[in-house]
Amino acid sequence: MTKKDHTNIRERVKKPPSAVFVDSYFAPRVAREIAYNFDNEMQLNLAHGLMLTRQGIITKKDMRKILKVVLAVMKKGPESLGVDHKVEDLYSYTERHIIKALGPEVGGRLHTGRSRNDLHTTTWRMALRENLLNVLDGLADMRAMTIKLAQKHMTTVMPGYTHSQHAQPITLGYYLLTFADVLERDFSRLSAGLGRTNKSPLGSGALTTTAFPLDRNYTAKALGFDGLLEIAYDGVSNRDDALEAGAALSILMTNISRLAFDLQSWNTLEYQFIELGDEHSSVSSIMPQKKNPSSLEHAKGVAGIVAGDFIAALSCVKNTSMSDVGDGVTALNEPVLDACTRTRKILAVMTEVLEAITVHKDAMLRSAEVGFGSATELSDVIVRESGLSFRMAHNIVGRVVRETMAAGKTALDITAQDLDAASRALFDKPLKIPAKAVADALDPAKNIHLRTMTGGPAPKTMKAMIAAR
C-alpha cells in the first residue's frame, strides 16, 4: 500500500504548476520571501503557536513538538526546507517540513485559526517596519551631519539663488540648515508611516477572523507591534502602509536629488564653490583632466528609480478589489522594499559626500559680492534714508544695475552718485545717500547680519536655530 502524502496542499488542483509559471512566479516569490521574511515568518510561527497553547486550542505536548521543529528550521536556515518550487510560498514549505517531521495529526495543527492572508500581510509589515527603521537611522545620521556643517559654515557667505539667478546673499550654513529642516520633515513623514505600519493584522484569518478564541493582542505584542489592525477585512486587503512608505521615500529621494543637483552645479569650473572628495568621484577613460561627480549623479539616478518604485506599487494596487489579491496586496512589496534599500544606501553616501567636500569660501564670497544680490538691501537703504516708496527705490536701483552691467562693471562699482543720477532721471531729484550707507548695503556679509528676523540668516539668528535643532 502506497503511503499517502499528507503534505500536499494542492488538493483542489490536479496538475502541478507549469515550468514557465514556476520560473515567472513561484521561484522569484519564494526567493523574495526567504530574503525578506524567513526570520519574520519563523517568529510569527512561534508567537502563533504559543498563543494557541495559552488559549487552550492546542495541547502543550503537541506544541512543544511543533515549536521544536520551527526552532530547528530557524537554526539551520531556509535550505533545510528543501525548496523545490512545487508550492508557491515560504509558508507552504514550512508547513510541509513540519508535517513531514511530525505527521499530519500533530504537524498540521500550527495553522489553526490563521490563513496565509493574515500571515503574509503580517510578515510583510514586519519586513517593511525593519526597513523603515533602517532608513530612519540613515536620515538621522545625514541630518546630524547637515546641522554640524551648518554650524561650521554659519558665516561662509555665498549667493542665494532664485530662478538660477543671483537673488540675495546667504551663507552656506543657512542653505544647509534649510536642508536639515527638509530632512526633519522627511523623518516625520516616514515616522508617521512607520506608526501606521506597525499594527498587527494577525488573527484576521482569511478575512473575517475565526471562531477559535485567539488572543490577537498577545501575538501583536509578542511580535513587537504597537497594536492591532482591528478589522479583519482591512487586515488582509489593505496595503496603504506600503504605499505611504513608497510615497514618503519618493519625496525624500526627490529632496536628496535637489541637494545633489546644487552640489553638482557648485562643483563645476564655472562656479568653483566646492570640490567633491576624491573618494566620491570618478575619472574619464579618455580625458585626463576629468573628475566626475559620480556619487551625485548616482544619487539623482536612484531618486528616479525610487520614484518609479512608488509608481510601480501604486500601479499594482490600482483597479484591484478591496480584498486579498496577489497584485494589490503582495506584488507591491518588492518595489517598496527595493526603494527602502536604495534610499538607505544613498543616505549613507550623501552623508559621506557632505563631510568630505572642500568649500572654497573666497570664490563664494567673490560671487556674492559681484552678483548684484545686494540690490534689495540697497533699495531698502534708499527707503530708510530718503523716505521714497519702495517701488520708487526699486526702479532707481534697477536702472543703476542695468547701467552698471552694460558698462561691464560689478555691484562693487556702484556709487552714491550713480543712485543720484538714476533718481534725477526718473524722479527729478537726487537722493543724497551717504557713501558709507551705500557701501555697507553692497557688502554681502553686512546684508546677512541685518537679517535678524525669525528664520533669517544672521549669525545671531542662526545660532539660536542651530541650538534648537
Buried (B, 14 or more C-beta within 10 A) or exposed (E): EEEEEBBEBEEEEEEEBEEEEBEEBBBEBBBBBBEBBBBBBBBBBBBBBBBBBBBEBBEEEBBEBBBEBBEEBBEEEBEBBEBEBBBBBBBBBBBBBBBBBBEBEBBBBBBBBBBBBBBBBBBBBBBBBBBBBBBBEBBBBBBBBBBBBBBEBBBBBBBBBEEEEBBBBBBBBBBBBBBBBBBBEBBEBBBEBBEBBBBBBBBBBBBEBBEBEBBBBBBBBBBEBBEBBEBBBBBBBBBEBBBBBBBBBBBBBBBBBBBBBBBBBBBEEEBBBBBBBEEBBBEEEEEEEEEBBEBBEBBBBBBEBBBBBBEBBBEBBEEBEEEBBEEBBBBBBBBBBBBBBBBBBBBBBBBBBBEBBEBBBEBBBBBBBBBBBBBBBBBBBBBEBBEBEEEBBBBBBBBBBEBBEEEEEBBBEBBBEBBBBBBEEEEEEBBEBEEEBBBBBBBBBBBBBBBEEEEBBBBEBBEEBBEEB
